[in-house]
């Protein structure tokens, strides 16, 4: 997301129901799935081994370069769903600003008029 921070007005982050973890063929990673250093876990093991404080930390910049790499990597932990995610698991969206909220509302108005849209500039490095 940091690399796309200048595009924040054009982006949203979907909020996914935690019940997705009960689906079959779901895995958890300890970093970005495309990384050479990532590990893949079953849901139960992934929830056990991930350091939730690091995953959800507001800041990950560290003086020690190894710690910085570790913090940066774990911030990219993912829940992966094979093939596709049923739309019922999408329970809302986050945007960076009022302008983005208005744009997304206009898109969603006819599809799902009560779709929750929350402004959270921190997610978009704003």
Backbone atoms as SQL, in Angstrom:
CREATE TABLE atoms (id INTEGER PRIMARY KEY, chain TEXT, resi INTEGER, resn TEXT, atom TEXT, x REAL, y REAL, z REAL);
INSERT INTO atoms VALUES
  (1, 'A', 1, 'UNK', 'N', 0.824, -1.186, 0.000),
  (2, 'A', 1, 'UNK', 'CA', 0.000, 0.000, 0.000),
  (3, 'A', 1, 'UNK', 'C', 0.873, 1.258, 0.000),
  (4, 'A', 2, 'UNK', 'N', 2.017, 1.180, 0.658),
  (5, 'A', 2, 'UNK', 'CA', 2.897, 2.347, 0.726),
  (6, 'A', 2, 'UNK', 'C', 3.306, 2.799, -0.671),
  (7, 'A', 3, 'UNK', 'N', 3.578, 1.847, -1.550),
  (8, 'A', 3, 'UNK', 'CA', 3.996, 2.188, -2.912),
  (9, 'A', 3, 'UNK', 'C', 2.872, 2.837, -3.708),
  (10, 'A', 4, 'UNK', 'N', 1.643, 2.684, -3.260),
  (11, 'A', 4, 'UNK', 'CA', 0.481, 3.249, -3.959),
  (12, 'A', 4, 'UNK', 'C', -0.120, 4.441, -3.210),
  (13, 'A', 5, 'UNK', 'N', 0.589, 4.968, -2.230),
  (14, 'A', 5, 'UNK', 'CA', 0.000, 6.010, -1.380),
  (15, 'A', 5, 'UNK', 'C', -0.430, 7.240, -2.163),
  (16, 'A', 6, 'UNK', 'N', 0.239, 7.548, -3.271),
  (17, 'A', 6, 'UNK', 'CA', -0.152, 8.708, -4.070),
  (18, 'A', 6, 'UNK', 'C', -1.449, 8.469, -4.843),
  (19, 'A', 7, 'UNK', 'N', -1.873, 7.230, -4.931),
  (20, 'A', 7, 'UNK', 'CA', -3.126, 6.881, -5.611),
  (21, 'A', 7, 'UNK', 'C', -4.265, 6.663, -4.619),
  (22, 'A', 8, 'UNK', 'N', -4.081, 7.091, -3.392),
  (23, 'A', 8, 'UNK', 'CA', -5.031, 6.770, -2.318),
  (24, 'A', 8, 'UNK', 'C', -6.468, 7.128, -2.642),
  (25, 'A', 9, 'UNK', 'N', -6.697, 8.181, -3.410),
  (26, 'A', 9, 'UNK', 'CA', -8.076, 8.578, -3.707),
  (27, 'A', 9, 'UNK', 'C', -8.773, 7.599, -4.649),
  (28, 'A', 10, 'UNK', 'N', -8.002, 6.753, -5.306),
  (29, 'A', 10, 'UNK', 'CA', -8.555, 5.794, -6.263),
  (30, 'A', 10, 'UNK', 'C', -8.665, 4.381, -5.687),
  (31, 'A', 11, 'UNK', 'N', -8.253, 4.199, -4.436),
  (32, 'A', 11, 'UNK', 'CA', -8.184, 2.863, -3.846),
  (33, 'A', 11, 'UNK', 'C', -9.169, 2.691, -2.699),
  (34, 'A', 12, 'UNK', 'N', -9.540, 1.447, -2.459),
  (35, 'A', 12, 'UNK', 'CA', -10.257, 1.094, -1.239),
  (36, 'A', 12, 'UNK', 'C', -9.693, -0.235, -0.748),
  (37, 'A', 13, 'UNK', 'N', -9.858, -0.489, 0.528),
  (38, 'A', 13, 'UNK', 'CA', -9.473, -1.763, 1.128),
  (39, 'A', 13, 'UNK', 'C', -10.766, -2.425, 1.577),
  (40, 'A', 14, 'UNK', 'N', -11.005, -3.622, 1.089),
  (41, 'A', 14, 'UNK', 'CA', -12.235, -4.319, 1.454),
  (42, 'A', 14, 'UNK', 'C', -12.126, -4.905, 2.851),
  (43, 'A', 15, 'UNK', 'N', -13.194, -4.787, 3.590),
  (44, 'A', 15, 'UNK', 'CA', -13.275, -5.387, 4.922),
  (45, 'A', 15, 'UNK', 'C', -13.924, -6.759, 4.753),
  (46, 'A', 16, 'UNK', 'N', -13.220, -7.794, 5.197),
  (47, 'A', 16, 'UNK', 'CA', -13.678, -9.171, 5.025),
  (48, 'A', 16, 'UNK', 'C', -14.076, -9.745, 6.383),
  (49, 'A', 17, 'UNK', 'N', -15.214, -10.408, 6.413),
  (50, 'A', 17, 'UNK', 'CA', -15.708, -11.036, 7.640),
  (51, 'A', 17, 'UNK', 'C', -14.714, -12.101, 8.110),
  (52, 'A', 18, 'UNK', 'N', -14.438, -12.108, 9.409),
  (53, 'A', 18, 'UNK', 'CA', -13.487, -13.092, 9.945),
  (54, 'A', 18, 'UNK', 'C', -13.985, -14.528, 9.794),
  (55, 'A', 19, 'UNK', 'N', -15.257, -14.704, 9.486),
  (56, 'A', 19, 'UNK', 'CA', -15.792, -16.049, 9.245),
  (57, 'A', 19, 'UNK', 'C', -15.145, -16.702, 8.025),
  (58, 'A', 20, 'UNK', 'N', -14.449, -15.907, 7.206),
  (59, 'A', 20, 'UNK', 'CA', -13.727, -16.459, 6.060),
  (60, 'A', 20, 'UNK', 'C', -12.715, -17.508, 6.525),
  (61, 'A', 21, 'UNK', 'N', -12.246, -17.369, 7.751),
  (62, 'A', 21, 'UNK', 'CA', -11.271, -18.319, 8.290),
  (63, 'A', 21, 'UNK', 'C', -11.862, -19.712, 8.490),
  (64, 'A', 22, 'UNK', 'N', -13.186, -19.819, 8.458),
  (65, 'A', 22, 'UNK', 'CA', -13.849, -21.117, 8.601),
  (66, 'A', 22, 'UNK', 'C', -14.030, -21.845, 7.270),
  (67, 'A', 23, 'UNK', 'N', -13.741, -21.175, 6.160),
  (68, 'A', 23, 'UNK', 'CA', -13.880, -21.810, 4.850),
  (69, 'A', 23, 'UNK', 'C', -12.789, -22.857, 4.654),
  (70, 'A', 24, 'UNK', 'N', -13.102, -23.864, 3.856),
  (71, 'A', 24, 'UNK', 'CA', -12.050, -24.827, 3.502),
  (72, 'A', 24, 'UNK', 'C', -11.155, -24.176, 2.452),
  (73, 'A', 25, 'UNK', 'N', -9.974, -24.674, 2.300),
  (74, 'A', 25, 'UNK', 'CA', -9.000, -24.192, 1.327),
  (75, 'A', 25, 'UNK', 'C', -8.618, -22.724, 1.545),
  (76, 'A', 26, 'UNK', 'N', -8.456, -22.350, 2.801),
  (77, 'A', 26, 'UNK', 'CA', -7.949, -21.029, 3.173),
  (78, 'A', 26, 'UNK', 'C', -6.605, -21.241, 3.851),
  (79, 'A', 27, 'UNK', 'N', -5.632, -20.421, 3.498),
  (80, 'A', 27, 'UNK', 'CA', -4.323, -20.483, 4.147),
  (81, 'A', 27, 'UNK', 'C', -3.933, -19.090, 4.619),
  (82, 'A', 28, 'UNK', 'N', -3.020, -19.060, 5.571),
  (83, 'A', 28, 'UNK', 'CA', -2.488, -17.807, 6.105),
  (84, 'A', 28, 'UNK', 'C', -1.002, -17.765, 5.791),
  (85, 'A', 29, 'UNK', 'N', -0.521, -16.594, 5.380),
  (86, 'A', 29, 'UNK', 'CA', 0.909, -16.418, 5.133),
  (87, 'A', 29, 'UNK', 'C', 1.496, -15.511, 6.209),
  (88, 'A', 30, 'UNK', 'N', 2.806, -15.605, 6.392),
  (89, 'A', 30, 'UNK', 'CA', 3.469, -14.730, 7.362),
  (90, 'A', 30, 'UNK', 'C', 4.111, -13.524, 6.676),
  (91, 'A', 31, 'UNK', 'N', 3.727, -13.277, 5.440),
  (92, 'A', 31, 'UNK', 'CA', 4.220, -12.139, 4.670),
  (93, 'A', 31, 'UNK', 'C', 3.529, -12.129, 3.321),
  (94, 'A', 32, 'UNK', 'N', 3.995, -11.290, 2.411),
  (95, 'A', 32, 'UNK', 'CA', 3.427, -11.238, 1.076),
  (96, 'A', 32, 'UNK', 'C', 3.616, -12.587, 0.390),
  (97, 'A', 33, 'UNK', 'N', 2.547, -13.114, -0.175),
  (98, 'A', 33, 'UNK', 'CA', 2.585, -14.461, -0.756),
  (99, 'A', 33, 'UNK', 'C', 3.574, -14.585, -1.910),
  (100, 'A', 34, 'UNK', 'N', 3.925, -13.485, -2.556),
  (101, 'A', 34, 'UNK', 'CA', 4.865, -13.557, -3.677),
  (102, 'A', 34, 'UNK', 'C', 6.324, -13.470, -3.234),
  (103, 'A', 35, 'UNK', 'N', 6.554, -13.259, -1.958),
  (104, 'A', 35, 'UNK', 'CA', 7.916, -13.140, -1.437),
  (105, 'A', 35, 'UNK', 'C', 8.626, -14.492, -1.439),
  (106, 'A', 36, 'UNK', 'N', 9.922, -14.441, -1.620),
  (107, 'A', 36, 'UNK', 'CA', 10.727, -15.671, -1.567),
  (108, 'A', 36, 'UNK', 'C', 10.844, -16.218, -0.148),
  (109, 'A', 37, 'UNK', 'N', 10.548, -15.393, 0.843),
  (110, 'A', 37, 'UNK', 'CA', 10.766, -15.772, 2.244),
  (111, 'A', 37, 'UNK', 'C', 9.477, -16.083, 2.990),
  (112, 'A', 38, 'UNK', 'N', 8.371, -16.183, 2.284),
  (113, 'A', 38, 'UNK', 'CA', 7.076, -16.371, 2.934),
  (114, 'A', 38, 'UNK', 'C', 6.857, -17.837, 3.304),
  (115, 'A', 39, 'UNK', 'N', 6.104, -18.031, 4.381),
  (116, 'A', 39, 'UNK', 'CA', 5.668, -19.374, 4.773),
  (117, 'A', 39, 'UNK', 'C', 4.145, -19.412, 4.739),
  (118, 'A', 40, 'UNK', 'N', 3.617, -20.570, 4.392),
  (119, 'A', 40, 'UNK', 'CA', 2.171, -20.772, 4.313),
  (120, 'A', 40, 'UNK', 'C', 1.753, -21.705, 5.441),
  (121, 'A', 41, 'UNK', 'N', 0.622, -21.373, 6.075),
  (122, 'A', 41, 'UNK', 'CA', 0.149, -22.140, 7.233),
  (123, 'A', 41, 'UNK', 'C', -1.329, -22.473, 7.081),
  (124, 'A', 42, 'UNK', 'N', -1.738, -23.529, 7.762),
  (125, 'A', 42, 'UNK', 'CA', -3.171, -23.756, 7.937),
  (126, 'A', 42, 'UNK', 'C', -3.697, -22.585, 8.765),
  (127, 'A', 43, 'UNK', 'N', -5.002, -22.389, 8.760),
  (128, 'A', 43, 'UNK', 'CA', -5.577, -21.282, 9.530),
  (129, 'A', 43, 'UNK', 'C', -5.200, -21.396, 11.003),
  (130, 'A', 44, 'UNK', 'N', -5.394, -22.565, 11.593),
  (131, 'A', 44, 'UNK', 'CA', -5.114, -22.738, 13.027),
  (132, 'A', 44, 'UNK', 'C', -3.657, -22.435, 13.347),
  (133, 'A', 45, 'UNK', 'N', -2.742, -22.975, 12.548),
  (134, 'A', 45, 'UNK', 'CA', -1.324, -22.745, 12.830),
  (135, 'A', 45, 'UNK', 'C', -0.932, -21.299, 12.543),
  (136, 'A', 46, 'UNK', 'N', -1.455, -20.730, 11.474),
  (137, 'A', 46, 'UNK', 'CA', -1.144, -19.341, 11.139),
  (138, 'A', 46, 'UNK', 'C', -1.567, -18.383, 12.234),
  (139, 'A', 47, 'UNK', 'N', -2.764, -18.586, 12.779),
  (140, 'A', 47, 'UNK', 'CA', -3.233, -17.724, 13.868),
  (141, 'A', 47, 'UNK', 'C', -2.376, -17.894, 15.116),
  (142, 'A', 48, 'UNK', 'N', -1.832, -19.081, 15.292),
  (143, 'A', 48, 'UNK', 'CA', -0.991, -19.343, 16.458),
  (144, 'A', 48, 'UNK', 'C', 0.393, -18.709, 16.318),
  (145, 'A', 49, 'UNK', 'N', 0.992, -18.780, 15.132),
  (146, 'A', 49, 'UNK', 'CA', 2.385, -18.345, 14.982),
  (147, 'A', 49, 'UNK', 'C', 2.550, -16.861, 14.662),
  (148, 'A', 50, 'UNK', 'N', 1.546, -16.235, 14.088),
  (149, 'A', 50, 'UNK', 'CA', 1.695, -14.819, 13.747),
  (150, 'A', 50, 'UNK', 'C', 1.672, -13.951, 14.998),
  (151, 'A', 51, 'UNK', 'N', 2.551, -12.989, 15.038),
  (152, 'A', 51, 'UNK', 'CA', 2.592, -12.019, 16.132),
  (153, 'A', 51, 'UNK', 'C', 1.610, -10.904, 15.780),
  (154, 'A', 52, 'UNK', 'N', 0.429, -10.960, 16.370),
  (155, 'A', 52, 'UNK', 'CA', -0.638, -10.027, 16.022),
  (156, 'A', 52, 'UNK', 'C', -0.257, -8.572, 16.283),
  (157, 'A', 53, 'UNK', 'N', 0.552, -8.334, 17.323),
  (158, 'A', 53, 'UNK', 'CA', 0.979, -6.959, 17.595),
  (159, 'A', 53, 'UNK', 'C', 1.824, -6.413, 16.454),
  (160, 'A', 54, 'UNK', 'N', 2.660, -7.251, 15.862),
  (161, 'A', 54, 'UNK', 'CA', 3.463, -6.806, 14.720),
  (162, 'A', 54, 'UNK', 'C', 2.606, -6.668, 13.465),
  (163, 'A', 55, 'UNK', 'N', 1.705, -7.610, 13.243),
  (164, 'A', 55, 'UNK', 'CA', 0.848, -7.552, 12.056),
  (165, 'A', 55, 'UNK', 'C', 0.037, -6.256, 12.055),
  (166, 'A', 56, 'UNK', 'N', -0.490, -5.876, 13.200),
  (167, 'A', 56, 'UNK', 'CA', -1.363, -4.709, 13.277),
  (168, 'A', 56, 'UNK', 'C', -0.667, -3.458, 13.809),
  (169, 'A', 57, 'UNK', 'N', 0.657, -3.479, 13.889),
  (170, 'A', 57, 'UNK', 'CA', 1.405, -2.314, 14.378),
  (171, 'A', 57, 'UNK', 'C', 1.208, -1.130, 13.434),
  (172, 'A', 58, 'UNK', 'N', 1.109, 0.047, 14.011),
  (173, 'A', 58, 'UNK', 'CA', 0.952, 1.250, 13.195),
  (174, 'A', 58, 'UNK', 'C', 2.257, 1.588, 12.481),
  (175, 'A', 59, 'UNK', 'N', 3.371, 1.365, 13.145),
  (176, 'A', 59, 'UNK', 'CA', 4.681, 1.686, 12.568),
  (177, 'A', 59, 'UNK', 'C', 5.547, 0.437, 12.532),
  (178, 'A', 60, 'UNK', 'N', 6.360, 0.315, 11.520),
  (179, 'A', 60, 'UNK', 'CA', 7.266, -0.828, 11.435),
  (180, 'A', 60, 'UNK', 'C', 8.697, -0.406, 11.137),
  (181, 'A', 61, 'UNK', 'N', 8.946, 0.889, 11.099),
  (182, 'A', 61, 'UNK', 'CA', 10.304, 1.357, 10.843),
  (183, 'A', 61, 'UNK', 'C', 11.167, 1.103, 12.076),
  (184, 'A', 62, 'UNK', 'N', 12.274, 0.423, 11.887),
  (185, 'A', 62, 'UNK', 'CA', 13.179, 0.061, 12.975),
  (186, 'A', 62, 'UNK', 'C', 14.595, 0.488, 12.608),
  (187, 'A', 63, 'UNK', 'N', 15.402, 0.793, 13.604),
  (188, 'A', 63, 'UNK', 'CA', 16.800, 1.142, 13.338),
  (189, 'A', 63, 'UNK', 'C', 17.588, -0.064, 12.848),
  (190, 'A', 64, 'UNK', 'N', 17.371, -1.202, 13.461),
  (191, 'A', 64, 'UNK', 'CA', 18.051, -2.436, 13.064),
  (192, 'A', 64, 'UNK', 'C', 17.471, -2.894, 11.718),
  (193, 'A', 65, 'UNK', 'N', 18.304, -2.994, 10.664),
  (194, 'A', 65, 'UNK', 'CA', 17.779, -3.355, 9.341),
  (195, 'A', 65, 'UNK', 'C', 17.107, -4.729, 9.295),
  (196, 'A', 66, 'UNK', 'N', 17.573, -5.661, 10.097),
  (197, 'A', 66, 'UNK', 'CA', 16.949, -6.991, 10.115),
  (198, 'A', 66, 'UNK', 'C', 15.563, -6.913, 10.749),
  (199, 'A', 67, 'UNK', 'N', 15.454, -6.159, 11.834),
  (200, 'A', 67, 'UNK', 'CA', 14.142, -5.975, 12.469),
  (201, 'A', 67, 'UNK', 'C', 13.202, -5.210, 11.551),
  (202, 'A', 68, 'UNK', 'N', 13.718, -4.225, 10.824),
  (203, 'A', 68, 'UNK', 'CA', 12.884, -3.474, 9.878),
  (204, 'A', 68, 'UNK', 'C', 12.348, -4.416, 8.803),
  (205, 'A', 69, 'UNK', 'N', 13.208, -5.284, 8.263),
  (206, 'A', 69, 'UNK', 'CA', 12.773, -6.249, 7.250),
  (207, 'A', 69, 'UNK', 'C', 11.704, -7.178, 7.821),
  (208, 'A', 70, 'UNK', 'N', 11.926, -7.659, 9.035),
  (209, 'A', 70, 'UNK', 'CA', 10.966, -8.567, 9.679),
  (210, 'A', 70, 'UNK', 'C', 9.620, -7.875, 9.882),
  (211, 'A', 71, 'UNK', 'N', 9.646, -6.648, 10.392),
  (212, 'A', 71, 'UNK', 'CA', 8.403, -5.903, 10.633),
  (213, 'A', 71, 'UNK', 'C', 7.687, -5.599, 9.318),
  (214, 'A', 72, 'UNK', 'N', 8.456, -5.172, 8.307),
  (215, 'A', 72, 'UNK', 'CA', 7.864, -4.851, 7.010),
  (216, 'A', 72, 'UNK', 'C', 7.233, -6.091, 6.386),
  (217, 'A', 73, 'UNK', 'N', 7.904, -7.208, 6.500),
  (218, 'A', 73, 'UNK', 'CA', 7.402, -8.453, 5.925),
  (219, 'A', 73, 'UNK', 'C', 6.112, -8.910, 6.600),
  (220, 'A', 74, 'UNK', 'N', 6.089, -8.908, 7.920),
  (221, 'A', 74, 'UNK', 'CA', 4.913, -9.417, 8.641),
  (222, 'A', 74, 'UNK', 'C', 3.696, -8.508, 8.458),
  (223, 'A', 75, 'UNK', 'N', 3.920, -7.226, 8.168),
  (224, 'A', 75, 'UNK', 'CA', 2.799, -6.324, 7.890),
  (225, 'A', 75, 'UNK', 'C', 2.047, -6.762, 6.634),
  (226, 'A', 76, 'UNK', 'N', 2.691, -7.582, 5.814),
  (227, 'A', 76, 'UNK', 'CA', 2.087, -8.056, 4.562),
  (228, 'A', 76, 'UNK', 'C', 1.481, -9.447, 4.697),
  (229, 'A', 77, 'UNK', 'N', 1.312, -9.934, 5.925),
  (230, 'A', 77, 'UNK', 'CA', 0.687, -11.248, 6.132),
  (231, 'A', 77, 'UNK', 'C', -0.684, -11.256, 5.450),
  (232, 'A', 78, 'UNK', 'N', -1.050, -12.418, 4.921),
  (233, 'A', 78, 'UNK', 'CA', -2.275, -12.504, 4.133),
  (234, 'A', 78, 'UNK', 'C', -3.117, -13.716, 4.522),
  (235, 'A', 79, 'UNK', 'N', -4.411, -13.579, 4.280),
  (236, 'A', 79, 'UNK', 'CA', -5.333, -14.713, 4.304),
  (237, 'A', 79, 'UNK', 'C', -5.691, -14.955, 2.848),
  (238, 'A', 80, 'UNK', 'N', -5.383, -16.133, 2.353),
  (239, 'A', 80, 'UNK', 'CA', -5.620, -16.455, 0.946),
  (240, 'A', 80, 'UNK', 'C', -6.753, -17.462, 0.820),
  (241, 'A', 81, 'UNK', 'N', -7.660, -17.173, -0.112),
  (242, 'A', 81, 'UNK', 'CA', -8.814, -18.033, -0.373),
  (243, 'A', 81, 'UNK', 'C', -8.662, -18.583, -1.787),
  (244, 'A', 82, 'UNK', 'N', -8.720, -19.896, -1.928),
  (245, 'A', 82, 'UNK', 'CA', -8.582, -20.528, -3.237),
  (246, 'A', 82, 'UNK', 'C', -9.744, -20.136, -4.148),
  (247, 'A', 83, 'UNK', 'N', -9.440, -19.851, -5.385),
  (248, 'A', 83, 'UNK', 'CA', -10.387, -19.525, -6.458),
  (249, 'A', 83, 'UNK', 'C', -11.070, -18.179, -6.265),
  (250, 'A', 84, 'UNK', 'N', -12.095, -18.104, -5.430),
  (251, 'A', 84, 'UNK', 'CA', -12.789, -16.827, -5.260),
  (252, 'A', 84, 'UNK', 'C', -13.436, -16.752, -3.882),
  (253, 'A', 85, 'UNK', 'N', -13.647, -15.532, -3.443),
  (254, 'A', 85, 'UNK', 'CA', -14.287, -15.272, -2.159),
  (255, 'A', 85, 'UNK', 'C', -15.763, -14.972, -2.406),
  (256, 'A', 86, 'UNK', 'N', -16.667, -15.728, -1.809),
  (257, 'A', 86, 'UNK', 'CA', -18.087, -15.406, -1.963),
  (258, 'A', 86, 'UNK', 'C', -18.367, -13.974, -1.486),
  (259, 'A', 87, 'UNK', 'N', -19.183, -13.242, -2.239),
  (260, 'A', 87, 'UNK', 'CA', -19.399, -11.819, -1.960),
  (261, 'A', 87, 'UNK', 'C', -19.992, -11.553, -0.578),
  (262, 'A', 88, 'UNK', 'N', -20.663, -12.528, -0.009),
  (263, 'A', 88, 'UNK', 'CA', -21.253, -12.333, 1.315),
  (264, 'A', 88, 'UNK', 'C', -20.208, -12.086, 2.397),
  (265, 'A', 89, 'UNK', 'N', -18.960, -12.425, 2.113),
  (266, 'A', 89, 'UNK', 'CA', -17.893, -12.205, 3.089),
  (267, 'A', 89, 'UNK', 'C', -17.347, -10.777, 3.044),
  (268, 'A', 90, 'UNK', 'N', -17.715, -10.015, 2.029),
  (269, 'A', 90, 'UNK', 'CA', -17.287, -8.612, 1.942),
  (270, 'A', 90, 'UNK', 'C', -18.289, -7.798, 2.748),
  (271, 'A', 91, 'UNK', 'N', -17.830, -7.246, 3.869),
  (272, 'A', 91, 'UNK', 'CA', -18.764, -6.595, 4.793),
  (273, 'A', 91, 'UNK', 'C', -18.576, -5.082, 4.871),
  (274, 'A', 92, 'UNK', 'N', -17.677, -4.545, 4.089),
  (275, 'A', 92, 'UNK', 'CA', -17.474, -3.106, 4.090),
  (276, 'A', 92, 'UNK', 'C', -16.206, -2.745, 3.347),
  (277, 'A', 93, 'UNK', 'N', -15.891, -1.451, 3.377),
  (278, 'A', 93, 'UNK', 'CA', -14.675, -0.978, 2.717),
  (279, 'A', 93, 'UNK', 'C', -14.106, 0.198, 3.496),
  (280, 'A', 94, 'UNK', 'N', -12.789, 0.337, 3.398),
  (281, 'A', 94, 'UNK', 'CA', -12.081, 1.482, 3.965),
  (282, 'A', 94, 'UNK', 'C', -11.575, 2.346, 2.816),
  (283, 'A', 95, 'UNK', 'N', -11.663, 3.645, 2.991),
  (284, 'A', 95, 'UNK', 'CA', -11.125, 4.610, 2.034),
  (285, 'A', 95, 'UNK', 'C', -10.303, 5.636, 2.799),
  (286, 'A', 96, 'UNK', 'N', -9.554, 6.445, 2.061),
  (287, 'A', 96, 'UNK', 'CA', -8.628, 7.379, 2.701),
  (288, 'A', 96, 'UNK', 'C', -9.236, 8.730, 3.047),
  (289, 'A', 97, 'UNK', 'N', -10.320, 9.107, 2.372),
  (290, 'A', 97, 'UNK', 'CA', -10.824, 10.473, 2.549),
  (291, 'A', 97, 'UNK', 'C', -12.293, 10.567, 2.134),
  (292, 'A', 98, 'UNK', 'N', -12.878, 11.702, 2.407),
  (293, 'A', 98, 'UNK', 'CA', -14.283, 11.939, 2.087),
  (294, 'A', 98, 'UNK', 'C', -14.541, 11.852, 0.580),
  (295, 'A', 99, 'UNK', 'N', -13.603, 12.354, -0.219),
  (296, 'A', 99, 'UNK', 'CA', -13.750, 12.295, -1.681),
  (297, 'A', 99, 'UNK', 'C', -13.852, 10.846, -2.163),
  (298, 'A', 100, 'UNK', 'N', -13.011, 9.991, -1.638),
  (299, 'A', 100, 'UNK', 'CA', -13.046, 8.568, -2.006),
  (300, 'A', 100, 'UNK', 'C', -14.332, 7.907, -1.526),
  (301, 'A', 101, 'UNK', 'N', -14.761, 8.283, -0.342),
  (302, 'A', 101, 'UNK', 'CA', -16.002, 7.719, 0.199),
  (303, 'A', 101, 'UNK', 'C', -17.178, 8.064, -0.706),
  (304, 'A', 102, 'UNK', 'N', -17.221, 9.305, -1.161),
  (305, 'A', 102, 'UNK', 'CA', -18.293, 9.743, -2.043),
  (306, 'A', 102, 'UNK', 'C', -18.268, 8.984, -3.372),
  (307, 'A', 103, 'UNK', 'N', -17.074, 8.804, -3.934),
  (308, 'A', 103, 'UNK', 'CA', -16.935, 8.054, -5.195),
  (309, 'A', 103, 'UNK', 'C', -17.413, 6.612, -5.023),
  (310, 'A', 104, 'UNK', 'N', -16.974, 5.972, -3.951),
  (311, 'A', 104, 'UNK', 'CA', -17.355, 4.578, -3.725),
  (312, 'A', 104, 'UNK', 'C', -18.849, 4.461, -3.431),
  (313, 'A', 105, 'UNK', 'N', -19.384, 5.411, -2.697),
  (314, 'A', 105, 'UNK', 'CA', -20.820, 5.396, -2.418),
  (315, 'A', 105, 'UNK', 'C', -21.608, 5.457, -3.727),
  (316, 'A', 106, 'UNK', 'N', -21.166, 6.331, -4.658),
  (317, 'A', 106, 'UNK', 'CA', -21.853, 6.448, -5.950),
  (318, 'A', 106, 'UNK', 'C', -21.827, 5.123, -6.714),
  (319, 'A', 107, 'UNK', 'N', -20.723, 4.404, -6.622),
  (320, 'A', 107, 'UNK', 'CA', -20.602, 3.106, -7.300),
  (321, 'A', 107, 'UNK', 'C', -21.499, 2.067, -6.633),
  (322, 'A', 108, 'UNK', 'N', -21.509, 2.052, -5.313),
  (323, 'A', 108, 'UNK', 'CA', -22.207, 1.006, -4.557),
  (324, 'A', 108, 'UNK', 'C', -23.695, 1.281, -4.359),
  (325, 'A', 109, 'UNK', 'N', -24.121, 2.504, -4.561),
  (326, 'A', 109, 'UNK', 'CA', -25.488, 2.921, -4.245),
  (327, 'A', 109, 'UNK', 'C', -26.554, 1.996, -4.837),
  (328, 'A', 110, 'UNK', 'N', -26.423, 1.617, -6.087),
  (329, 'A', 110, 'UNK', 'CA', -27.433, 0.763, -6.719),
  (330, 'A', 110, 'UNK', 'C', -27.215, -0.720, -6.425),
  (331, 'A', 111, 'UNK', 'N', -25.975, -1.101, -6.146),
  (332, 'A', 111, 'UNK', 'CA', -25.656, -2.509, -5.895),
  (333, 'A', 111, 'UNK', 'C', -26.009, -2.896, -4.462),
  (334, 'A', 112, 'UNK', 'N', -25.554, -2.090, -3.523),
  (335, 'A', 112, 'UNK', 'CA', -25.720, -2.367, -2.081),
  (336, 'A', 112, 'UNK', 'C', -25.809, -1.016, -1.363),
  (337, 'A', 113, 'UNK', 'N', -27.009, -0.422, -1.301),
  (338, 'A', 113, 'UNK', 'CA', -27.136, 0.943, -0.776),
  (339, 'A', 113, 'UNK', 'C', -26.659, 1.140, 0.667),
  (340, 'A', 114, 'UNK', 'N', -26.682, 0.108, 1.479),
  (341, 'A', 114, 'UNK', 'CA', -26.258, 0.242, 2.882),
  (342, 'A', 114, 'UNK', 'C', -24.832, -0.248, 3.110),
  (343, 'A', 115, 'UNK', 'N', -24.043, -0.364, 2.053),
  (344, 'A', 115, 'UNK', 'CA', -22.670, -0.857, 2.151),
  (345, 'A', 115, 'UNK', 'C', -21.848, 0.077, 3.040),
  (346, 'A', 116, 'UNK', 'N', -21.278, -0.449, 4.139),
  (347, 'A', 116, 'UNK', 'CA', -20.517, 0.398, 5.063),
  (348, 'A', 116, 'UNK', 'C', -19.173, 0.837, 4.459),
  (349, 'A', 117, 'UNK', 'N', -18.942, 2.137, 4.459),
  (350, 'A', 117, 'UNK', 'CA', -17.688, 2.707, 3.970),
  (351, 'A', 117, 'UNK', 'C', -17.107, 3.559, 5.089),
  (352, 'A', 118, 'UNK', 'N', -15.891, 3.229, 5.504),
  (353, 'A', 118, 'UNK', 'CA', -15.239, 3.897, 6.629),
  (354, 'A', 118, 'UNK', 'C', -13.994, 4.629, 6.147),
  (355, 'A', 119, 'UNK', 'N', -13.839, 5.856, 6.594),
  (356, 'A', 119, 'UNK', 'CA', -12.628, 6.620, 6.275),
  (357, 'A', 119, 'UNK', 'C', -11.551, 6.254, 7.288),
  (358, 'A', 120, 'UNK', 'N', -10.407, 5.790, 6.764),
  (359, 'A', 120, 'UNK', 'CA', -9.262, 5.435, 7.608),
  (360, 'A', 120, 'UNK', 'C', -7.980, 5.824, 6.860),
  (361, 'A', 121, 'UNK', 'N', -7.554, 7.080, 6.993),
  (362, 'A', 121, 'UNK', 'CA', -6.381, 7.537, 6.240),
  (363, 'A', 121, 'UNK', 'C', -5.098, 6.782, 6.577),
  (364, 'A', 122, 'UNK', 'N', -4.985, 6.258, 7.781),
  (365, 'A', 122, 'UNK', 'CA', -3.768, 5.532, 8.174),
  (366, 'A', 122, 'UNK', 'C', -3.493, 4.331, 7.269),
  (367, 'A', 123, 'UNK', 'N', -4.542, 3.631, 6.848),
  (368, 'A', 123, 'UNK', 'CA', -4.350, 2.466, 5.975),
  (369, 'A', 123, 'UNK', 'C', -3.689, 2.841, 4.651),
  (370, 'A', 124, 'UNK', 'N', -3.837, 4.104, 4.278),
  (371, 'A', 124, 'UNK', 'CA', -3.352, 4.583, 2.985),
  (372, 'A', 124, 'UNK', 'C', -2.145, 5.515, 3.130),
  (373, 'A', 125, 'UNK', 'N', -1.548, 5.516, 4.319),
  (374, 'A', 125, 'UNK', 'CA', -0.365, 6.333, 4.617),
  (375, 'A', 125, 'UNK', 'C', -0.627, 7.817, 4.381),
  (376, 'A', 126, 'UNK', 'N', -1.789, 8.266, 4.820),
  (377, 'A', 126, 'UNK', 'CA', -2.162, 9.682, 4.686),
  (378, 'A', 126, 'UNK', 'C', -2.185, 10.346, 6.046);
